[in-house]
Amino acid sequence: MPFPRKTLLILMAALAALAASGCSTSEKSTQSSAAAAPAFDGRCNADGARYTVGKSASADLLEEARVKAGAQVARILRPHDMVTLEYRSDRLNLNADDSGQITRVNCG
């Protein structure tokens, strides 16, 4: 017995919404409250995190660099990581080489 047209449309809309929500990423592991950040406007300033170049990538270093850069979120990017192409002025990126050493710092 086929579904009525209205029911089919509702199911298709729900499925589309579910599929679209699966495309978003979560950065909860690198976010913390805005109260922990210095009194910046939430935009990242990579100069505050340049000291990390040459250091070993770690969660503690990432959080410390995020706070010093005034960023809302941060991530460590390794050479073969897949990344999104959107620019976020509130995100700090620590780029690491294959051995886990930070080689570059930027916002976006």
DSSP file with accessible surface (Angstrom, degrees, kcal/mol):
  #  RESIDUE AA STRUCTURE BP1 BP2  ACC     N-H-->O    O-->H-N    N-H-->O    O-->H-N    TCO  KAPPA ALPHA  PHI   PSI    X-CA   Y-CA   Z-CA
    1    1 A M              0   0  227      0, 0.0     2,-0.0     0, 0.0     0, 0.0   0.000 360.0 360.0 360.0 119.1    0.0    0.0    0.0
    2    2 A P        -     0   0  119      0, 0.0     3,-0.1     0, 0.0     0, 0.0  -0.335 360.0-102.9 -71.7 154.3    1.7    3.3   -1.1
    3    3 A F        -     0   0  134      1,-0.1     2,-0.0     2,-0.1     0, 0.0  -0.456  40.4-100.6 -70.8 148.3    2.0    6.2    1.3
    4    4 A P     >  -     0   0   83      0, 0.0     4,-2.4     0, 0.0     5,-0.2  -0.355  36.1-111.5 -64.0 151.5   -0.4    9.2    0.8
    5    5 A R  H  > S+     0   0  201      1,-0.2     4,-2.3     2,-0.2     5,-0.2   0.887 116.2  51.3 -55.6 -43.6    1.2   12.1   -1.0
    6    6 A K  H  > S+     0   0  159      1,-0.2     4,-2.1     2,-0.2    -1,-0.2   0.929 111.0  47.8 -63.3 -43.0    1.2   14.4    2.1
    7    7 A T  H  > S+     0   0   58      1,-0.2     4,-2.5     2,-0.2    -1,-0.2   0.915 110.8  51.8 -64.3 -41.4    2.9   11.7    4.3
    8    8 A L  H  X S+     0   0   78     -4,-2.4     4,-2.4     1,-0.2    -1,-0.2   0.916 109.3  49.8 -62.4 -42.1    5.5   11.0    1.6
    9    9 A L  H  X S+     0   0   96     -4,-2.3     4,-2.3     2,-0.2    -1,-0.2   0.904 111.1  49.2 -64.1 -41.2    6.3   14.8    1.4
   10   10 A I  H  X S+     0   0  106     -4,-2.1     4,-2.4     2,-0.2    -2,-0.2   0.933 111.9  48.6 -65.2 -43.1    6.7   15.0    5.2
   11   11 A L  H  X S+     0   0   87     -4,-2.5     4,-2.4     1,-0.2    -2,-0.2   0.907 111.3  49.9 -63.5 -40.8    8.9   12.0    5.3
   12   12 A M  H  X S+     0   0  112     -4,-2.4     4,-2.4     2,-0.2    -1,-0.2   0.909 111.1  49.1 -65.4 -40.8   11.1   13.3    2.5
   13   13 A A  H  X S+     0   0   64     -4,-2.3     4,-2.3     2,-0.2    -2,-0.2   0.917 111.9  48.7 -64.9 -42.0   11.5   16.7    4.2
   14   14 A A  H  X S+     0   0   59     -4,-2.4     4,-2.3     2,-0.2    -2,-0.2   0.913 111.6  49.5 -64.5 -41.0   12.4   15.0    7.5
   15   15 A L  H  X S+     0   0  116     -4,-2.4     4,-2.6     2,-0.2    -2,-0.2   0.914 110.4  50.4 -65.1 -40.2   15.0   12.8    5.7
   16   16 A A  H  X S+     0   0   61     -4,-2.4     4,-2.3     2,-0.2    -2,-0.2   0.915 111.1  48.8 -64.4 -41.9   16.5   15.9    4.0
   17   17 A A  H  X S+     0   0   63     -4,-2.3     4,-2.0     2,-0.2    -2,-0.2   0.916 111.8  49.2 -65.1 -40.1   16.8   17.7    7.3
   18   18 A L  H  X S+     0   0  119     -4,-2.3     4,-1.2     2,-0.2    -2,-0.2   0.925 111.4  49.0 -64.8 -42.8   18.4   14.7    8.9
   19   19 A A  H  < S+     0   0   64     -4,-2.6     4,-0.5     1,-0.2     3,-0.3   0.910 110.6  50.9 -64.6 -40.3   20.9   14.3    6.0
   20   20 A A  H >< S+     0   0   64     -4,-2.3     3,-1.2     1,-0.2     4,-0.4   0.886 105.9  55.1 -66.9 -35.9   21.8   18.0    6.2
   21   21 A S  H >< S+     0   0   68     -4,-2.0     3,-1.0     1,-0.3    -1,-0.2   0.809  99.6  62.0 -69.6 -24.3   22.4   17.9    9.9
   22   22 A G  T 3< S+     0   0   64     -4,-1.2    -1,-0.3    -3,-0.3    -2,-0.2   0.676  93.9  64.9 -73.1 -13.7   24.9   15.1    9.4
   23   23 A C  T <  S+     0   0  109     -3,-1.2    -1,-0.2    -4,-0.5    -2,-0.2   0.644  83.7  91.5 -84.0 -14.5   27.0   17.4    7.3
   24   24 A S    <   -     0   0   92     -3,-1.0     2,-0.3    -4,-0.4    -3,-0.0  -0.468  68.2-139.6 -81.7 154.4   27.8   19.7   10.2
   25   25 A T        -     0   0   94     -2,-0.1     2,-0.5     2,-0.0    -2,-0.1  -0.817   6.5-136.0-111.3 156.0   30.9   19.2   12.3
   26   26 A S        +     0   0   86     -2,-0.3     3,-0.2     1,-0.1     0, 0.0  -0.922  18.1 179.9-112.6 133.0   31.3   19.5   16.0
   27   27 A E    >>  +     0   0   23     -2,-0.5     3,-1.4     1,-0.1     4,-0.8  -0.076  41.1 126.9-118.2  33.7   34.2   21.3   17.7
   28   28 A K  G >4  +     0   0  161      1,-0.3     3,-0.7     2,-0.2    -1,-0.1   0.838  66.6  63.0 -60.8 -32.5   33.0   20.8   21.2
   29   29 A S  G 34 S+     0   0  117      1,-0.2    -1,-0.3    -3,-0.2    -2,-0.1   0.758 111.8  36.3 -67.2 -21.5   36.4   19.2   22.2
   30   30 A T  G <4 S+     0   0   18     -3,-1.4     2,-0.3     2,-0.0    -1,-0.2   0.441 101.0  91.9-110.3   0.9   38.2   22.4   21.4
   31   31 A Q    <<  +     0   0   98     -4,-0.8     2,-0.3    -3,-0.7    42,-0.1  -0.659  45.3 169.7 -94.4 148.8   35.6   24.9   22.6
   32   32 A S        -     0   0   45     40,-0.7     5,-0.1    -2,-0.3    -2,-0.0  -0.915  45.1 -63.9-142.7 177.4   35.4   26.4   26.0
   33   33 A S    >   -     0   0   76     -2,-0.3     3,-1.3     1,-0.1     4,-0.5  -0.199  39.1-123.0 -65.8 152.0   33.4   29.2   27.6
   34   34 A A  G >  S+     0   0   68      1,-0.3     3,-0.9     2,-0.2    -1,-0.1   0.769 108.8  70.3 -64.5 -23.0   33.9   32.7   26.4
   35   35 A A  G 3  S+     0   0   95      1,-0.2    -1,-0.3     4,-0.0    -2,-0.1   0.800  92.4  57.6 -65.9 -25.4   34.7   33.7   30.0
   36   36 A A  G <  S+     0   0   50     -3,-1.3    -1,-0.2     2,-0.0    -2,-0.2   0.716  93.0  85.3 -77.5 -19.2   38.0   31.8   29.7
   37   37 A A  S <  S-     0   0   16     -3,-0.9    30,-0.1    -4,-0.5    31,-0.1  -0.492  88.8-103.7 -82.7 151.1   39.1   33.9   26.7
   38   38 A P        -     0   0   49      0, 0.0     2,-2.7     0, 0.0     4,-0.2  -0.123  53.4 -78.4 -62.2 174.6   40.9   37.2   27.1
   39   39 A A  S    S+     0   0  113      2,-0.1     2,-0.2     3,-0.0    -4,-0.0  -0.251  87.7 128.7 -77.8  56.6   38.9   40.4   26.5
   40   40 A F  S    S-     0   0  112     -2,-2.7    30,-0.1    30,-0.0     4,-0.1  -0.548  74.3-106.0 -99.5 175.5   39.0   40.2   22.7
   41   41 A D        -     0   0  104     -2,-0.2     3,-0.1     2,-0.1    -2,-0.1   0.320  62.1 -95.3 -87.9  11.1   36.1   40.4   20.3
   42   42 A G  S    S+     0   0   11      1,-0.4    30,-0.6    28,-0.2     2,-0.3   0.283  88.0 125.1  95.4 -11.1   36.2   36.7   19.6
   43   43 A R        -     0   0  148     28,-0.1    -1,-0.4     1,-0.1    47,-0.3  -0.601  65.1-110.7 -82.6 146.3   38.3   37.0   16.5
   44   44 A a        -     0   0   20     45,-3.9     2,-0.4    -2,-0.3    26,-0.2  -0.468  23.6-166.4 -75.7 139.9   41.5   35.0   16.3
   45   45 A N    >   -     0   0   80     24,-2.0     3,-1.7    -2,-0.2     4,-0.3  -0.894   4.3-164.5-126.1  98.9   44.9   36.7   16.4
   46   46 A A  G >> S+     0   0   10     -2,-0.4     3,-2.0     1,-0.3     4,-0.5   0.742  80.2  75.0 -59.7 -24.8   47.5   34.2   15.3
   47   47 A D  G >4 S+     0   0  107      1,-0.3     3,-1.0     2,-0.2     4,-0.3   0.858  88.5  60.9 -57.4 -32.7   50.4   36.3   16.7
   48   48 A G  G <4 S+     0   0   27     -3,-1.7    -1,-0.3     1,-0.2    -2,-0.2   0.665 110.2  40.6 -68.4 -15.2   49.4   35.3   20.2
   49   49 A A  G X4 S+     0   0    0     -3,-2.0     3,-2.0    -4,-0.3    -1,-0.2   0.335  79.6 103.9-115.3   5.8   50.0   31.6   19.3
   50   50 A R  G X<  +     0   0  118     -3,-1.0     3,-1.7    -4,-0.5    -2,-0.1   0.761  67.4  75.1 -61.8 -23.2   53.2   31.9   17.3
   51   51 A Y  G 3  S+     0   0   69     -4,-0.3    -1,-0.3     1,-0.3    -2,-0.1   0.679  82.5  70.3 -62.3 -16.1   55.2   30.6   20.2
   52   52 A T  G X   +     0   0    0     -3,-2.0     3,-2.5     2,-0.1    50,-0.4   0.698  68.0 113.5 -77.5 -16.9   53.8   27.1   19.5
   53   53 A V  T <  S+     0   0   74     -3,-1.7    50,-0.2     1,-0.3     3,-0.1  -0.339  84.5  18.8 -60.1 128.0   55.9   26.7   16.3
   54   54 A G  T 3  S+     0   0   49     48,-3.0    -1,-0.3     1,-0.4     2,-0.2   0.240 102.6 111.9  94.8 -12.0   58.4   23.9   16.9
   55   55 A K  S <  S-     0   0   99     -3,-2.5    47,-2.9    47,-0.1    -1,-0.4  -0.524  77.2 -96.0 -90.7 161.5   56.6   22.4   19.9
   56   56 A S  B     -A  101   0A  75     45,-0.2    45,-0.2    -2,-0.2     2,-0.1  -0.606  42.6-112.5 -77.4 133.3   54.8   19.0   20.0
   57   57 A A        +     0   0   20     43,-3.3     2,-0.3    -2,-0.3    -1,-0.1  -0.427  51.1 152.0 -66.7 134.0   51.1   19.2   19.3
   58   58 A S     >  -     0   0   53     -2,-0.1     4,-2.4     1,-0.1     5,-0.2  -0.975  56.7-108.8-155.6 163.7   48.9   18.3   22.3
   59   59 A A  H  > S+     0   0   76     -2,-0.3     4,-2.3     1,-0.2     5,-0.2   0.895 118.9  51.3 -64.2 -38.9   45.5   19.1   23.6
   60   60 A D  H  > S+     0   0  137      2,-0.2     4,-2.3     1,-0.2    -1,-0.2   0.924 111.0  47.1 -65.7 -43.3   47.0   21.3   26.4
   61   61 A L  H  > S+     0   0   17      2,-0.2     4,-2.7     1,-0.2     5,-0.2   0.914 110.8  53.5 -63.9 -40.0   49.1   23.3   24.0
   62   62 A L  H  X S+     0   0   15     -4,-2.4     4,-2.5     1,-0.2    -2,-0.2   0.934 110.7  45.2 -60.6 -46.6   46.1   23.7   21.7
   63   63 A E  H  X S+     0   0   64     -4,-2.3     4,-2.2     2,-0.2    -1,-0.2   0.914 113.5  49.6 -66.3 -42.3   43.9   25.1   24.5
   64   64 A E  H  X S+     0   0   87     -4,-2.3     4,-2.3     1,-0.2    -2,-0.2   0.934 113.2  46.8 -61.7 -43.9   46.7   27.4   25.8
   65   65 A A  H  X S+     0   0    0     -4,-2.7     4,-2.1     2,-0.2     6,-0.2   0.890 109.1  55.4 -65.9 -39.5   47.3   28.8   22.3
   66   66 A R  H  X>S+     0   0    0     -4,-2.5     5,-1.8    -5,-0.2     4,-0.7   0.942 110.2  45.3 -58.7 -46.0   43.5   29.2   21.7
   67   67 A V  H ><5S+     0   0   38     -4,-2.2     3,-1.1     1,-0.2    -2,-0.2   0.940 113.5  48.7 -65.0 -45.5   43.3   31.4   24.8
   68   68 A K  H 3<5S+     0   0  110     -4,-2.3    -1,-0.2     1,-0.3    -2,-0.2   0.800 112.5  49.1 -67.1 -27.4   46.4   33.4   24.0
   69   69 A A  H 3<5S-     0   0    0     -4,-2.1   -24,-2.0    -5,-0.2    -1,-0.3   0.554 108.5-125.4 -86.3  -8.9   45.1   34.0   20.4
   70   70 A G  T <<5 +     0   0    0     -3,-1.1   -28,-0.2    -4,-0.7    -3,-0.2   0.684  57.9 151.6  73.4  17.6   41.7   35.1   21.7
   71   71 A A      < -     0   0    0     -5,-1.8    -1,-0.2    -6,-0.2    20,-0.2  -0.482  47.6-145.7 -83.1 152.3   40.0   32.4   19.5
   72   72 A Q  S    S+     0   0   52     18,-1.9   -40,-0.7   -30,-0.6     2,-0.3   0.816  85.5  16.0 -82.6 -34.4   36.7   30.8   20.3
   73   73 A V  E     -b   91   0B   2     17,-1.9    19,-2.4   -42,-0.1     2,-0.3  -0.922  67.4-171.3-135.9 160.7   37.7   27.4   18.8
   74   74 A A  E     -b   92   0B   1     -2,-0.3     2,-0.3    17,-0.2    19,-0.2  -0.985   1.6-174.0-150.7 157.3   40.9   25.8   17.7
   75   75 A R  E     -b   93   0B  43     17,-2.1    19,-2.6    -2,-0.3     2,-0.5  -0.989  23.7-127.8-151.0 155.2   42.1   22.7   15.9
   76   76 A I  E     -b   94   0B  35     -2,-0.3     2,-0.5    17,-0.2    19,-0.2  -0.929  25.3-157.4-103.5 127.7   45.3   20.9   15.1
   77   77 A L  E     -b   95   0B  23     17,-2.9    19,-3.2    -2,-0.5     6,-0.0  -0.935   5.1-164.3-110.9 123.0   45.7   20.1   11.4
   78   78 A R    >   -     0   0  105     -2,-0.5     3,-1.9    17,-0.2    19,-0.2  -0.618  38.4 -95.7-100.3 163.7   48.0   17.3   10.3
   79   79 A P  T 3  S+     0   0   68      0, 0.0    18,-0.1     0, 0.0    -1,-0.1   0.797 121.0  35.1 -52.9 -34.6   49.2   16.8    6.7
   80   80 A H  T 3  S+     0   0  160      2,-0.1     2,-0.2    18,-0.0    -3,-0.0   0.284  87.4 123.9-108.5  13.5   46.6   14.3    5.6
   81   81 A D    <   -     0   0   77     -3,-1.9     2,-0.4     1,-0.1    -4,-0.0  -0.473  60.8-127.2 -71.9 142.1   43.6   15.7    7.6
   82   82 A M        -     0   0  188     -2,-0.2     2,-0.3    -5,-0.0    -4,-0.1  -0.751  33.7-172.7 -86.5 135.5   40.5   16.6    5.6
   83   83 A V        -     0   0   70     -2,-0.4     2,-0.1    -6,-0.0    -6,-0.0  -0.925  24.5-111.4-130.0 156.4   39.4   20.1    6.4
   84   84 A T        -     0   0   54     -2,-0.3     0, 0.0     1,-0.1     0, 0.0  -0.461  20.9-136.1 -80.6 158.6   36.4   22.3    5.6
   85   85 A L        +     0   0  172     -2,-0.1     2,-0.1     2,-0.1    -1,-0.1   0.491  65.6 111.5 -97.5  -2.6   36.9   25.3    3.3
   86   86 A E        -     0   0   81     22,-0.1     2,-0.5     1,-0.1    -2,-0.1  -0.439  65.4-128.4 -75.2 146.0   34.9   27.9    5.2
   87   87 A Y        -     0   0  163     -2,-0.1     2,-0.5    21,-0.1    21,-0.1  -0.806  22.9-172.1 -93.3 130.5   36.8   30.7    6.8
   88   88 A R    >   -     0   0   68     -2,-0.5     3,-1.7     3,-0.1    20,-0.6  -0.965  15.3-159.9-125.2 115.4   36.1   31.3   10.5
   89   89 A S  T 3  S+     0   0   50     -2,-0.5   -45,-3.9     1,-0.3    -1,-0.1   0.649  92.9  56.5 -68.8 -12.3   37.6   34.4   12.0
   90   90 A D  T 3  S+     0   0   36    -47,-0.3   -18,-1.9   -19,-0.1   -17,-1.9   0.321  90.4  92.9-100.9  10.1   37.2   33.0   15.5
   91   91 A R  E <   -b   73   0B   1     -3,-1.7    17,-2.4   -20,-0.2     2,-0.4  -0.879  58.0-153.7-114.0 133.9   39.1   29.7   14.8
   92   92 A L  E     -bC  74 107B   0    -19,-2.4   -17,-2.1    -2,-0.4     2,-0.5  -0.839   9.7-159.0 -99.4 134.8   42.8   29.1   15.4
   93   93 A N  E     -bC  75 106B   5     13,-3.4    13,-2.2    -2,-0.4     2,-0.6  -0.968   6.4-166.4-114.9 125.6   44.6   26.5   13.3
   94   94 A L  E     -bC  76 105B   0    -19,-2.6   -17,-2.9    -2,-0.5     2,-0.5  -0.959  15.9-152.8-106.6 113.7   47.9   24.8   14.5
   95   95 A N  E     -bC  77 104B  26      9,-3.0     8,-3.5    -2,-0.6     9,-1.5  -0.790  15.1-171.1 -91.3 127.7   49.4   23.1   11.5
   96   96 A A  E     - C   0 102B   6    -19,-3.2     6,-0.2    -2,-0.5     2,-0.1  -0.848  16.6-128.6-118.7 153.9   51.6   20.1   12.4
   97   97 A D    >   -     0   0   55      4,-2.3     3,-1.9    -2,-0.3    -1,-0.1  -0.228  46.6 -82.8 -87.1-175.5   53.9   17.9   10.4
   98   98 A D  T 3  S+     0   0  128      1,-0.3    -1,-0.1     2,-0.1   -20,-0.0   0.780 130.1  54.7 -62.2 -26.2   53.8   14.1   10.3
   99   99 A S  T 3  S-     0   0   89      2,-0.1    -1,-0.3     1,-0.0    -3,-0.0   0.501 120.4-106.8 -86.7  -3.3   55.9   13.9   13.5
  100  100 A G  S <  S+     0   0    9     -3,-1.9   -43,-3.3     1,-0.3     2,-0.4   0.558  72.0 140.5  92.3   9.9   53.4   16.1   15.4
  101  101 A Q  B     -A   56   0A  59    -45,-0.2    -4,-2.3     1,-0.1    -1,-0.3  -0.703  58.1-115.0 -87.4 135.8   55.6   19.3   15.5
  102  102 A I  E     +C   96   0B   2    -47,-2.9   -48,-3.0   -50,-0.4    -6,-0.3  -0.535  39.5 169.5 -70.0 127.2   53.7   22.6   15.0
  103  103 A T  E     +     0   0B  77     -8,-3.5     2,-0.3     1,-0.3    -7,-0.2   0.606  60.6  14.7-113.2 -19.7   55.0   24.1   11.7
  104  104 A R  E     -C   95   0B 136     -9,-1.5    -9,-3.0   -52,-0.1     2,-0.4  -0.991  55.7-154.2-158.7 148.5   52.6   27.0   11.2
  105  105 A V  E     +C   94   0B   4     -2,-0.3     2,-0.3   -11,-0.2   -11,-0.2  -0.994  28.1 147.8-128.4 131.9   49.9   29.0   13.0
  106  106 A N  E     -C   93   0B  43    -13,-2.2   -13,-3.4    -2,-0.4     2,-0.3  -0.975  37.6-119.2-154.9 167.2   47.0   30.7   11.3
  107  107 A a  E      C   92   0B  24     -2,-0.3   -15,-0.2   -15,-0.2   -18,-0.1  -0.799 360.0 360.0-106.5 154.2   43.4   31.8   11.8
  108  108 A G              0   0    7    -17,-2.4   -21,-0.1   -20,-0.6   -22,-0.1  -0.831 360.0 360.0 141.7 360.0   40.5   30.7    9.7
